[in-house]
Amino acid sequence: MAKRLMKFVQAKLEPIWAQQTTKTAFVIVGTVLGVGIFFFPAFKSMWDAKHAKEYEIYNKDHLYPLQIRKQREQREKEDQQKI
């Protein structure tokens, strides 16, 4: 029974495997999966919640000097208007 099933499957798959596009598709899919598995730790850290929090803190740290500069410019304008 198993041998008949294997022969049947082999007979159905041989013409498909003989096509160049099928082989190319297997190579492309294998490459994408291999690269994805290899670089998964790097990709994972991009979307990690801890990383997102660090990015938010980074943005806040860079926004703070901008706010100080805007306040200073506003004070300078007020001082110029007083004069």
Secondary structure, 3 states (H helix, E strand, C coil): CHHHHHHHHHHHHHHHHHCHHHHHHHHHHHHHHHHHHHCHHHHHHHCCHHHHHHHHHHHHHHHHHHHHHHHHHHHHHHHHHHC
